Amino acid sequence: MYSQKLSRLLFGLYGRREAAVCAVGRSGFSWTAVCKQRTLWLQRNACLKTQRHTVPCHSSARSASHTTVDPDEVRRFQSLASKWWDEQGEFAALHAMNDLRVPFIRDNLLSVHIEGQPGKPLAGLRILDVGCGGGLLTEPLGRLGADVLGIDPVEDSIGTAQVHAAYDPDLREGVRYRACPLEELIGEEEEGREGGEGNYDAVVASEVVEHLADLETFAFCCSQVLKPGGSLFITTINKTNLSYALAIVAAEQLLRIVPSGTHDWDKFISPVELERILESNGFSVQSVQGMMYNPLSGAWCWANSTSINYALHAVKTTDQPHTEQAEESSPYPEGHAADTQR
Ligand SMILES: C[S@@+](CC[C@H](N)C(=O)[O-])C[C@H]1O[C@@H](n2cnc3c(N)ncnc32)[C@H](O)[C@@H]1O
């Protein structure tokens, strides 16, 4: 019954949304976008002149709030904070995603770093798990030997993560948690082993960027906390018709795999747009890999298509985001300004 409903829905939606994309223009050129980018460029340059060494002054089509935190998102995750470790519950799909994302992070790190210790391949590496929630991904990374700090703006989720990790003596040394947004770590004096700039070998943000208020500020902060050559791992949802149909209509409204209202399609992002933001913040994208969830088996697999979910690995190439040089020389958007589908 669900599959019939779903296919009707998919084809219906596809037709309607396709028309909307065509209206903008497949070439991606739009004068409105050009004018908007020019305004943002002027605002951003004015900000850069006055705030070189403080909070990033990124303007973005999403927001220019300088905080990554959207209070509505915090409220939503606050209400779910006790549910993180129910493997059959609201976060079941995130539990299952570990089958893909843990090896993705481990193998990409091991392609650069020499294996730490037998059985602890990530020993000696410092990882920041941003938006860690209840620690579903933080814990397995800690078990691989990494020194992991999990942060999340939702205090009760951090409480849940701390209580859960305390049951495993193996995690006592390597896994710590802190209730704060990423931007709070920037400019922070080195306190023990927490916070600080240029401190991490890797930053992980899994299923997080689609919940942020300001992705530009987030990318800037990721670059700041990473060591040069450090890795950024992101998993997220593409901004396509198919992702709307599957991640919102099917997963939230029909099958109720994910709590209703968890996702806002406007905050989804295509790999192309995410790459653009990361590259303007000093990253070089190494790989983008499609992911697919099967609601019947409850399992994830890698996919050739990135049209729904995808995982991205980027490396910090420079110490400073190249906002000034790049944007002073070219204030106009690149050809893919209106591109929402890879
Ligand atoms: C879908 S959950 C993913 C949790 C975890 N990364 C995982 O995959 O198991 C999204 C998480 O992002 C967190 N979040 C929301 N806004 C955030 C922000 N501005 N900075 C960091 N985390 C945020 C939420 O509190 C929530 O824990």
The ligand as a Tripos MOL2 file, in Angstrom:
@<TRIPOS>MOLECULE
LIG
   27    29     1     0     0
SMALL
NO_CHARGES

@<TRIPOS>ATOM
      1 C1         19.8580   14.3170   13.0760 C.3       1 LIG1
      2 S1         20.7520   14.6500   14.5140 S.3       1 LIG1
      3 C2         22.3040   13.8520   14.1980 C.3       1 LIG1
      4 C3         23.0000   13.4280   15.4660 C.3       1 LIG1
      5 C4         24.3380   12.6950   15.2790 C.3       1 LIG1
      6 N1         25.2450   13.4580   14.4690 N.3       1 LIG1
      7 C5         24.1020   11.3270   14.6790 C.2       1 LIG1
      8 O1         24.1600   11.2260   13.4500 O.co2     1 LIG1
      9 O2         23.8160   10.4040   15.3970 O.co2     1 LIG1
     10 C6         21.1460   16.3640   14.3660 C.3       1 LIG1
     11 C7         21.8830   16.9060   15.5590 C.3       1 LIG1
     12 O3         22.3580   18.2230   15.2410 O.3       1 LIG1
     13 C8         22.2500   18.9880   16.4020 C.3       1 LIG1
     14 N2         22.2910   20.4120   16.0540 N.ar      1 LIG1
     15 C9         21.2780   21.2390   15.7260 C.ar      1 LIG1
     16 N3         21.7570   22.4670   15.5100 N.ar      1 LIG1
     17 C10        23.0990   22.4120   15.6970 C.ar      1 LIG1
     18 C11        24.1480   23.3610   15.6260 C.ar      1 LIG1
     19 N4         23.9060   24.6260   15.3020 N.pl3     1 LIG1
     20 N5         25.4020   22.9590   15.8970 N.ar      1 LIG1
     21 C12        25.6570   21.6660   16.1990 C.ar      1 LIG1
     22 N6         24.6990   20.7310   16.2940 N.ar      1 LIG1
     23 C13        23.4400   21.0840   16.0400 C.ar      1 LIG1
     24 C14        20.9530   18.5470   17.0220 C.3       1 LIG1
     25 O4         20.8370   18.9180   18.3840 O.3       1 LIG1
     26 C15        21.0400   17.0490   16.8110 C.3       1 LIG1
     27 O5         21.6600   16.4280   17.8840 O.3       1 LIG1
@<TRIPOS>BOND
     1     1     2 1
     2     2     3 1
     3     2    10 1
     4     3     4 1
     5     4     5 1
     6     5     6 1
     7     5     7 1
     8     7     8 2
     9     7     9 1
    10    10    11 1
    11    11    12 1
    12    11    26 1
    13    12    13 1
    14    13    14 1
    15    13    24 1
    16    14    15 ar
    17    14    23 ar
    18    15    16 ar
    19    16    17 ar
    20    17    18 ar
    21    17    23 ar
    22    18    19 1
    23    18    20 ar
    24    20    21 ar
    25    21    22 ar
    26    22    23 ar
    27    24    25 1
    28    24    26 1
    29    26    27 1
@<TRIPOS>SUBSTRUCTURE
     1 LIG1         1 GROUP 0 **** ****
